[in-house]
């Protein structure tokens, strides 16, 4: 039996601040390593700086946590936080792209 409160839950799509998503941002490290990030932030963050939440996981940003990310990070960005989801080195997009570039 499904709990009535759980059944009544809905996904919020409107927030106090408009949200901008950057699906793929390269972060160049001093040693030449490139990290891939997905970023959600308030659209006005350039004019009105916001704190950042950094998430660094060994799960690819495009599949391993994509469902959770699509709910959590826009919500936080819409409430005034930049959310930066970074793939760890040797995992995710950069690992595949580097292998393709070297081939």
Buried (B, 14 or more C-beta within 10 A) or exposed (E): EEEEEEEEEEEEEEBEBEBBEEEEEEBEEEEEEEBBBBBBBBEEBEEEEBEEBEBEBEBBBBEBBEEEBEEBBBBBBBEBBBBBBBBBBEBBBBBEBBEEEEE
